[in-house]
Amino acid sequence: AGHLHNFKPSRRSPPSAMFRAVVLAVLAGAALAFVPSRPTVRSSALRMDVLEGLPASVEVGGKPWDPLGLSKLSAVSKNNPDLKWLQEAEIKHCRQAMLAFVGLYVPKFFTIPGYNPEADWVKAMPKFAAEQPLALAQIILAIAIVEGYYYPGEFWFGGGDRAPGDYGFDPLGLYGKSDEAKKTMQLKELKNGRLAMIAVIGHFFSVTIPGSVPGL
């Protein structure tokens, strides 16, 4: 991993269809291991109002944008995730991407006293793992505790006693008190998070496929 910056795309032939099928089967099996089992229930009546009340911006006419109909998956089969699960997953990835983007650039301009950071983000993780293994273990343990405590298992079926992404953590009071203020902040977080996901994946491909992202 420490030599990822020297990576050059190979000219090997693409994997066979059988190999791709095996990989997809393994990944699907691993994912299903974390999904609560429930008998299949099919319904021909799709909930057309499932997106009502969700934050949306003027770019999409003030209405939530779901061209693939992913929000209606649970109406087709209860073995599919409910919209609440999908919202939780998106918000979590948005927040991770925003933190990751900050981590890409902040170390170039700001360092914590006593630490010797690696400005190149490609080499930072291997270096940190080699020099501070106990610190890395603490971070992983903390993530596991938070993930376990807030695990949204009931969200898969539309249950749960909290809103997606709401962990009750708002020390700066940014979320607002009124419903309108909350919807505004939710929309801001989603838009910035989605932009951050695109930015981070762009940085990733700029390293793995040199020259694929203009300006990076």
BAVOVEX-12581 format. One record per residue: residue number from 1; residue in one letter; x, y, z of N, C-alpha, C, CB in turn. Coordinates in steps of 0.05 Angstrom, whole numbers, plus 5000, padded with zeros to 4 digits. Glycine has a CB too. Layout:
% residues N
ATOM,NUM,A,X,Y,Z,X,Y,Z,X,Y,Z,X,Y,Z
...
% end
This chain:
% residues 216
ATOM,1,A,5017,4976,5000,5000,5000,5000,5017,5025,5000,4981,5000,5024
ATOM,2,G,5041,5023,5012,5059,5046,5014,5069,5055,4987,5081,5040,5032
ATOM,3,H,5068,5037,4967,5078,5044,4940,5056,5050,4921,5096,5021,4929
ATOM,4,L,5032,5056,4931,5009,5061,4914,5013,5084,4895,4984,5065,4930
ATOM,5,H,5030,5104,4904,5035,5127,4887,5051,5120,4862,5050,5148,4902
ATOM,6,N,5064,5097,4862,5079,5088,4838,5062,5070,4820,5104,5074,4846
ATOM,7,F,5036,5068,4827,5019,5050,4812,5016,5058,4783,4992,5048,4825
ATOM,8,K,5018,5039,4765,5014,5044,4737,4994,5023,4727,5040,5043,4721
ATOM,9,P,4973,5031,4713,4953,5012,4703,4966,4991,4686,4931,5027,4688
ATOM,10,S,4959,4967,4691,4970,4944,4675,4954,4940,4650,4970,4918,4692
ATOM,11,R,4965,4924,4632,4953,4918,4606,4942,4889,4606,4972,4922,4584
ATOM,12,R,4937,4878,4630,4926,4851,4631,4898,4851,4620,4926,4841,4660
ATOM,13,S,4891,4828,4609,4864,4825,4598,4843,4827,4620,4861,4799,4583
ATOM,14,P,4819,4838,4614,4799,4841,4634,4790,4814,4645,4774,4856,4623
ATOM,15,P,4780,4813,4670,4772,4788,4682,4749,4775,4666,4764,4792,4711
ATOM,16,S,4748,4749,4667,4728,4735,4652,4700,4739,4664,4734,4705,4650
ATOM,17,A,4680,4732,4648,4652,4735,4659,4648,4717,4682,4632,4729,4637
ATOM,18,M,4660,4693,4682,4657,4674,4705,4670,4686,4730,4670,4647,4698
ATOM,19,F,4693,4699,4727,4706,4711,4751,4689,4733,4762,4734,4722,4743
ATOM,20,R,4678,4750,4745,4660,4772,4755,4636,4761,4769,4652,4790,4732
ATOM,21,A,4625,4739,4758,4601,4727,4770,4607,4716,4797,4590,4705,4752
ATOM,22,V,4630,4703,4800,4638,4692,4826,4642,4715,4847,4664,4676,4824
ATOM,23,V,4656,4736,4838,4660,4759,4857,4634,4771,4866,4678,4780,4843
ATOM,24,L,4615,4775,4847,4589,4786,4854,4574,4768,4873,4573,4791,4829
ATOM,25,A,4576,4742,4868,4562,4723,4886,4573,4724,4914,4564,4695,4875
ATOM,26,V,4600,4725,4916,4612,4727,4943,4604,4752,4957,4642,4725,4941
ATOM,27,L,4605,4775,4943,4598,4801,4955,4569,4801,4963,4604,4824,4936
ATOM,28,A,4551,4790,4947,4523,4789,4954,4518,4772,4978,4506,4779,4930
ATOM,29,G,4532,4750,4980,4529,4732,5003,4538,4746,5028,4543,4706,4999
ATOM,30,A,4561,4760,5026,4571,4774,5050,4552,4796,5059,4598,4786,5044
ATOM,31,A,4540,4810,5040,4521,4832,5047,4496,4821,5060,4514,4848,5023
ATOM,32,L,4486,4798,5050,4461,4787,5061,4465,4776,5089,4452,4765,5043
ATOM,33,A,4490,4771,5096,4495,4761,5123,4489,4782,5144,4524,4753,5126
ATOM,34,F,4488,4808,5136,4483,4829,5155,4454,4839,5153,4502,4852,5151
ATOM,35,V,4438,4826,5137,4410,4835,5134,4391,4816,5149,4403,4836,5104
ATOM,36,P,4373,4827,5166,4355,4810,5180,4337,4795,5161,4338,4826,5199
ATOM,37,S,4332,4770,5166,4315,4753,5149,4286,4760,5152,4320,4724,5154
ATOM,38,R,4271,4758,5131,4242,4763,5132,4229,4751,5108,4236,4794,5133
ATOM,39,P,4206,4738,5110,4194,4725,5088,4188,4745,5066,4168,4712,5096
ATOM,40,T,4190,4736,5041,4185,4754,5018,4155,4761,5017,4193,4740,4992
ATOM,41,V,4150,4787,5014,4123,4797,5011,4123,4815,4988,4113,4811,5037
ATOM,42,R,4107,4808,4967,4107,4825,4943,4081,4841,4942,4109,4807,4918
ATOM,43,S,4083,4864,4930,4060,4882,4928,4060,4895,4901,4059,4903,4951
ATOM,44,S,4037,4896,4888,4036,4909,4862,4030,4939,4864,4014,4896,4845
ATOM,45,A,4023,4948,4888,4016,4976,4893,4041,4990,4903,3993,4979,4912
ATOM,46,L,4055,5005,4887,4078,5020,4895,4070,5046,4909,4096,5027,4871
ATOM,47,R,4083,5053,4930,4077,5077,4945,4087,5101,4930,4089,5076,4974
ATOM,48,M,4070,5116,4917,4078,5138,4901,4086,5162,4917,4056,5145,4881
ATOM,49,D,4077,5163,4943,4083,5186,4959,4106,5182,4978,4058,5194,4975
ATOM,50,V,4122,5162,4973,4143,5154,4992,4164,5176,4995,4156,5129,4982
ATOM,51,L,4167,5193,4975,4187,5214,4976,4176,5241,4986,4199,5218,4949
ATOM,52,E,4150,5242,4991,4139,5267,5000,4150,5276,5027,4108,5265,5002
ATOM,53,G,4156,5301,5029,4167,5312,5054,4197,5311,5057,4155,5297,5076
ATOM,54,L,4211,5298,5037,4240,5296,5039,4252,5322,5028,4250,5272,5023
ATOM,55,P,4276,5330,5037,4288,5355,5027,4294,5353,4997,4313,5361,5043
ATOM,56,A,4289,5374,4983,4295,5375,4954,4301,5404,4947,4271,5364,4936
ATOM,57,S,4316,5408,4925,4326,5434,4918,4314,5444,4892,4357,5435,4917
ATOM,58,V,4320,5469,4885,4309,5481,4861,4321,5468,4836,4314,5511,4861
ATOM,59,E,4344,5456,4838,4356,5443,4815,4339,5421,4803,4384,5432,4822
ATOM,60,V,4323,5409,4820,4306,5386,4810,4276,5394,4813,4312,5360,4826
ATOM,61,G,4270,5420,4811,4243,5429,4812,4230,5428,4839,4227,5413,4793
ATOM,62,G,4246,5427,4860,4235,5426,4887,4224,5399,4895,4214,5447,4890
ATOM,63,K,4229,5379,4879,4219,5352,4885,4243,5333,4887,4199,5342,4864
ATOM,64,P,4242,5313,4905,4264,5293,4907,4268,5279,4880,4257,5272,4929
ATOM,65,W,4293,5275,4873,4301,5263,4847,4308,5234,4851,4325,5279,4835
ATOM,66,D,4292,5217,4838,4296,5188,4841,4289,5174,4814,4280,5176,4864
ATOM,67,P,4305,5179,4793,4298,5168,4767,4298,5138,4765,4318,5179,4746
ATOM,68,L,4314,5125,4782,4315,5095,4781,4294,5083,4799,4342,5086,4790
ATOM,69,G,4279,5098,4814,4258,5087,4831,4268,5071,4854,4240,5071,4815
ATOM,70,L,4292,5077,4864,4304,5062,4886,4287,5065,4912,4332,5071,4891
ATOM,71,S,4273,5087,4915,4257,5091,4939,4234,5072,4940,4248,5119,4940
ATOM,72,K,4227,5059,4918,4204,5041,4918,4211,5011,4919,4187,5046,4893
ATOM,73,L,4237,5006,4924,4246,4978,4925,4231,4962,4945,4275,4977,4930
ATOM,74,S,4226,4974,4969,4213,4958,4990,4184,4953,4984,4215,4973,5016
ATOM,75,A,4172,4969,4966,4144,4964,4958,4142,4940,4939,4132,4989,4945
ATOM,76,V,4163,4934,4925,4164,4911,4907,4168,4886,4923,4186,4914,4886
ATOM,77,S,4185,4886,4943,4191,4863,4960,4201,4873,4987,4211,4843,4947
ATOM,78,K,4191,4863,5008,4200,4871,5035,4228,4860,5041,4180,4861,5056
ATOM,79,N,4239,4843,5023,4267,4835,5026,4285,4857,5016,4272,4809,5010
ATOM,80,N,4275,4877,5003,4290,4900,4994,4291,4921,5016,4279,4911,4968
ATOM,81,P,4311,4938,5016,4313,4958,5038,4292,4980,5035,4341,4971,5037
ATOM,82,D,4282,4988,5058,4263,5011,5059,4278,5037,5053,4249,5012,5086
ATOM,83,L,4263,5057,5045,4276,5083,5039,4291,5094,5063,4254,5104,5031
ATOM,84,K,4282,5087,5088,4295,5097,5112,4324,5086,5114,4279,5089,5136
ATOM,85,W,4327,5060,5106,4354,5048,5106,4372,5062,5085,4352,5018,5100
ATOM,86,L,4361,5067,5062,4376,5080,5040,4384,5109,5049,4360,5081,5014
ATOM,87,Q,4367,5123,5062,4373,5150,5072,4396,5148,5092,4349,5163,5085
ATOM,88,E,4395,5130,5110,4416,5127,5131,4443,5121,5117,4409,5104,5150
ATOM,89,A,4442,5103,5097,4467,5096,5083,4479,5120,5068,4462,5073,5064
ATOM,90,E,4462,5135,5055,4472,5158,5040,4483,5179,5058,4449,5170,5023
ATOM,91,I,4469,5186,5080,4479,5206,5098,4506,5198,5111,4458,5211,5121
ATOM,92,K,4508,5172,5118,4533,5163,5130,4556,5165,5110,4530,5133,5139
ATOM,93,H,4551,5158,5085,4573,5160,5065,4579,5189,5058,4565,5145,5039
ATOM,94,C,4558,5207,5059,4563,5235,5055,4582,5246,5076,4536,5251,5056
ATOM,95,R,4577,5239,5101,4593,5250,5123,4622,5238,5122,4581,5243,5150
ATOM,96,Q,4624,5213,5115,4651,5201,5112,4666,5215,5090,4649,5171,5106
ATOM,97,A,4653,5220,5067,4666,5233,5045,4675,5262,5051,4648,5233,5020
ATOM,98,M,4658,5276,5066,4666,5304,5074,4690,5304,5092,4642,5318,5087
ATOM,99,L,4690,5285,5111,4714,5283,5128,4739,5275,5112,4709,5263,5151
ATOM,100,A,4735,5256,5094,4757,5247,5077,4769,5270,5060,4749,5224,5059
ATOM,101,F,4751,5286,5049,4761,5308,5033,4777,5328,5049,4737,5322,5019
ATOM,102,V,4767,5334,5073,4782,5352,5091,4809,5340,5097,4766,5357,5117
ATOM,103,G,4809,5313,5102,4835,5300,5108,4854,5300,5085,4829,5272,5116
ATOM,104,L,4844,5304,5060,4862,5304,5037,4879,5330,5037,4846,5302,5011
ATOM,105,Y,4868,5352,5046,4881,5377,5042,4891,5391,5068,4862,5396,5028
ATOM,106,V,4877,5387,5090,4885,5400,5115,4913,5394,5123,4866,5392,5137
ATOM,107,P,4922,5369,5122,4950,5363,5131,4971,5378,5115,4955,5334,5129
ATOM,108,K,4964,5388,5092,4984,5403,5076,4988,5431,5087,4974,5406,5047
ATOM,109,F,4969,5441,5103,4971,5468,5113,4971,5470,5144,4949,5485,5103
ATOM,110,F,4962,5448,5157,4959,5449,5186,4968,5422,5198,4930,5456,5194
ATOM,111,T,4984,5423,5218,4993,5398,5232,4988,5400,5262,5022,5393,5226
ATOM,112,I,4983,5378,5274,4980,5376,5303,5007,5375,5316,4962,5352,5311
ATOM,113,P,5013,5392,5335,5039,5391,5349,5045,5363,5360,5040,5412,5371
ATOM,114,G,5069,5354,5355,5077,5328,5365,5074,5305,5345,5062,5321,5389
ATOM,115,Y,5060,5311,5323,5055,5291,5302,5071,5298,5277,5025,5289,5295
ATOM,116,N,5079,5278,5263,5094,5282,5238,5077,5271,5215,5122,5268,5239
ATOM,117,P,5058,5287,5205,5039,5276,5186,5052,5273,5158,5015,5295,5183
ATOM,118,E,5040,5256,5142,5048,5251,5115,5030,5267,5097,5047,5221,5108
ATOM,119,A,5041,5287,5083,5025,5305,5066,5011,5290,5043,5041,5328,5055
ATOM,120,D,5025,5269,5033,5014,5253,5011,4993,5234,5023,5036,5238,4996
ATOM,121,W,4967,5237,5016,4946,5221,5028,4948,5192,5020,4919,5232,5021
ATOM,122,V,4961,5186,4997,4964,5159,4988,4982,5143,5007,4975,5158,4960
ATOM,123,K,5002,5156,5018,5021,5143,5036,5015,5147,5065,5049,5153,5030
ATOM,124,A,4995,5163,5071,4990,5170,5099,4980,5146,5115,4969,5192,5100
ATOM,125,M,4961,5131,5105,4950,5109,5120,4970,5087,5126,4926,5097,5105
ATOM,126,P,4985,5078,5106,5006,5057,5112,5026,5067,5132,5020,5049,5086
ATOM,127,K,5034,5093,5130,5053,5104,5149,5042,5105,5177,5062,5132,5140
ATOM,128,F,5017,5114,5179,5004,5116,5205,5001,5088,5218,4977,5129,5203
ATOM,129,A,4993,5068,5202,4990,5041,5212,5016,5029,5222,4977,5023,5191
ATOM,130,A,5038,5036,5208,5064,5025,5216,5075,5039,5240,5084,5028,5193
ATOM,131,E,5071,5066,5243,5083,5081,5265,5065,5082,5289,5089,5109,5255
ATOM,132,Q,5039,5080,5286,5020,5083,5308,4999,5061,5307,5006,5111,5307
ATOM,133,P,5007,5036,5310,4987,5014,5308,4967,5015,5330,5002,4988,5308
ATOM,134,L,4975,5022,5355,4955,5023,5377,4935,5046,5372,4970,5027,5404
ATOM,135,A,4944,5068,5362,4926,5090,5356,4906,5082,5335,4942,5115,5347
ATOM,136,L,4915,5068,5315,4897,5058,5294,4876,5038,5306,4913,5044,5271
ATOM,137,A,4886,5021,5324,4867,5002,5337,4846,5017,5353,4883,4983,5355
ATOM,138,Q,4854,5038,5367,4835,5054,5382,4814,5067,5364,4849,5076,5398
ATOM,139,I,4823,5077,5341,4804,5089,5322,4784,5068,5312,4819,5102,5299
ATOM,140,I,4794,5045,5305,4776,5024,5295,4757,5015,5317,4793,5000,5285
ATOM,141,L,4766,5013,5341,4749,5005,5364,4727,5026,5368,4765,5001,5389
ATOM,142,A,4735,5051,5367,4715,5073,5371,4694,5072,5349,4729,5100,5372
ATOM,143,I,4703,5068,5325,4683,5066,5302,4665,5042,5306,4698,5063,5275
ATOM,144,A,4676,5019,5315,4659,4995,5319,4638,5000,5341,4677,4971,5327
ATOM,145,I,4646,5014,5362,4627,5019,5384,4604,5037,5374,4642,5033,5408
ATOM,146,V,4611,5058,5360,4590,5077,5350,4572,5062,5330,4603,5101,5337
ATOM,147,E,4585,5047,5312,4569,5033,5292,4550,5012,5305,4587,5019,5272
ATOM,148,G,4560,4999,5325,4544,4979,5339,4521,4991,5354,4561,4962,5357
ATOM,149,Y,4527,5014,5367,4506,5027,5383,4483,5038,5366,4518,5049,5400
ATOM,150,Y,4491,5049,5343,4471,5062,5326,4463,5044,5302,4481,5088,5316
ATOM,151,Y,4469,5019,5303,4463,5001,5281,4434,5003,5274,4472,4972,5287
ATOM,152,P,4427,5010,5249,4399,5015,5242,4385,4990,5230,4397,5037,5221
ATOM,153,G,4387,4968,5244,4376,4943,5233,4346,4945,5226,4379,4921,5252
ATOM,154,E,4330,4959,5243,4302,4961,5238,4295,4980,5215,4288,4971,5263
ATOM,155,F,4315,4996,5207,4310,5014,5184,4305,4998,5158,4335,5033,5180
ATOM,156,W,4316,4974,5157,4313,4958,5133,4283,4954,5126,4327,4931,5136
ATOM,157,F,4267,4952,5147,4238,4948,5144,4222,4973,5149,4229,4925,5162
ATOM,158,G,4235,4996,5151,4221,5021,5156,4216,5028,5185,4196,5021,5142
ATOM,159,G,4228,5012,5203,4224,5017,5232,4245,5035,5243,4224,4991,5247
ATOM,160,G,4250,5032,5269,4270,5049,5282,4257,5073,5297,4290,5060,5262
ATOM,161,D,4270,5081,5318,4259,5102,5335,4273,5129,5331,4260,5094,5364
ATOM,162,R,4287,5132,5309,4301,5158,5304,4300,5163,5274,4330,5157,5314
ATOM,163,A,4306,5188,5266,4307,5195,5238,4334,5186,5227,4303,5226,5234
ATOM,164,P,4335,5180,5201,4360,5173,5188,4382,5194,5193,4357,5168,5159
ATOM,165,G,4405,5185,5202,4427,5204,5206,4426,5219,5232,4429,5222,5184
ATOM,166,D,4405,5216,5247,4402,5232,5272,4414,5216,5295,4373,5239,5277
ATOM,167,Y,4438,5223,5304,4451,5210,5327,4449,5226,5352,4480,5204,5320
ATOM,168,G,4434,5248,5351,4432,5265,5375,4457,5281,5381,4424,5249,5398
ATOM,169,F,4474,5284,5362,4500,5298,5366,4500,5324,5350,4524,5280,5358
ATOM,170,D,4496,5346,5364,4497,5372,5351,4507,5393,5371,4468,5380,5341
ATOM,171,P,4532,5391,5379,4543,5409,5400,4543,5438,5393,4571,5400,5407
ATOM,172,L,4543,5445,5367,4543,5473,5359,4515,5484,5353,4561,5476,5334
ATOM,173,G,4495,5467,5355,4468,5476,5351,4462,5484,5322,4462,5498,5369
ATOM,174,L,4474,5471,5303,4471,5478,5275,4445,5468,5262,4494,5468,5259
ATOM,175,Y,4434,5447,5275,4411,5434,5263,4386,5451,5262,4405,5408,5278
ATOM,176,G,4383,5469,5281,4360,5486,5282,4337,5474,5299,4350,5492,5254
ATOM,177,K,4318,5491,5305,4295,5482,5321,4270,5478,5306,4290,5503,5343
ATOM,178,S,4264,5495,5286,4240,5492,5271,4242,5471,5250,4232,5519,5258
ATOM,179,D,4220,5461,5240,4220,5441,5219,4232,5452,5193,4191,5431,5213
ATOM,180,E,4227,5477,5187,4238,5490,5163,4269,5491,5165,4226,5517,5159
ATOM,181,A,4279,5499,5188,4308,5501,5192,4321,5474,5190,4314,5514,5220
ATOM,182,K,4308,5453,5201,4319,5426,5199,4320,5416,5170,4302,5407,5217
ATOM,183,K,4299,5421,5155,4299,5413,5127,4320,5427,5111,4271,5418,5114
ATOM,184,T,4324,5453,5117,4345,5468,5103,4373,5457,5109,4344,5498,5112
ATOM,185,M,4378,5450,5134,4404,5439,5142,4408,5411,5130,4407,5438,5172
ATOM,186,Q,4386,5395,5129,4388,5368,5117,4395,5370,5088,4361,5354,5120
ATOM,187,L,4383,5389,5074,4389,5393,5045,4418,5402,5041,4370,5413,5033
ATOM,188,K,4427,5420,5058,4455,5429,5056,4474,5406,5060,4461,5451,5076
ATOM,189,E,4469,5389,5080,4486,5367,5085,4487,5347,5062,4478,5353,5111
ATOM,190,L,4463,5341,5051,4462,5323,5029,4477,5333,5004,4433,5317,5021
ATOM,191,K,4473,5359,4998,4486,5370,4974,4516,5371,4976,4475,5398,4968
ATOM,192,N,4525,5380,5000,4554,5380,5004,4566,5352,5006,4560,5396,5029
ATOM,193,G,4551,5334,5018,4560,5306,5020,4562,5293,4994,4542,5291,5038
ATOM,194,R,4543,5297,4977,4543,5284,4950,4567,5296,4934,4517,5289,4935
ATOM,195,L,4571,5322,4936,4593,5334,4922,4620,5323,4933,4593,5365,4926
ATOM,196,A,4621,5319,4959,4646,5307,4971,4650,5279,4961,4644,5308,5001
ATOM,197,M,4629,5263,4958,4633,5236,4949,4644,5236,4920,4606,5220,4949
ATOM,198,I,4634,5253,4903,4645,5256,4876,4674,5265,4877,4628,5275,4859
ATOM,199,A,4680,5284,4894,4708,5294,4896,4727,5273,4906,4709,5318,4915
ATOM,200,V,4719,5258,4926,4737,5237,4937,4742,5215,4917,4726,5226,4963
ATOM,201,I,4721,5206,4904,4725,5184,4884,4741,5195,4860,4697,5174,4874
ATOM,202,G,4739,5221,4855,4756,5232,4834,4785,5232,4841,4747,5261,4828
ATOM,203,H,4792,5238,4866,4819,5236,4876,4829,5207,4875,4821,5247,4904
ATOM,204,F,4812,5189,4882,4820,5161,4881,4828,5152,4853,4798,5143,4892
ATOM,205,F,4811,5159,4833,4817,5151,4806,4840,5166,4794,4792,5155,4788
ATOM,206,S,4846,5190,4804,4869,5205,4794,4895,5191,4802,4869,5233,4806
ATOM,207,V,4894,5175,4823,4918,5160,4832,4919,5133,4818,4918,5156,4862
ATOM,208,T,4897,5118,4818,4896,5091,4807,4898,5091,4777,4872,5077,4816
ATOM,209,I,4887,5113,4764,4888,5115,4735,4899,5143,4728,4859,5111,4722
ATOM,210,P,4925,5146,4728,4938,5172,4724,4928,5186,4699,4968,5169,4723
ATOM,211,G,4921,5211,4701,4912,5226,4678,4882,5224,4673,4927,5218,4654
ATOM,212,S,4868,5208,4689,4840,5204,4683,4822,5228,4693,4830,5179,4696
ATOM,213,V,4833,5243,4712,4818,5266,4723,4832,5292,4717,4814,5262,4754
ATOM,214,P,4821,5309,4700,4835,5334,4694,4840,5351,4719,4819,5350,4673
ATOM,215,G,4864,5362,4721,4870,5380,4742,4881,5367,4767,4846,5395,4749
ATOM,216,L,4881,5341,4768,4892,5326,4792,4916,5310,4784,4870,5308,4804
% end
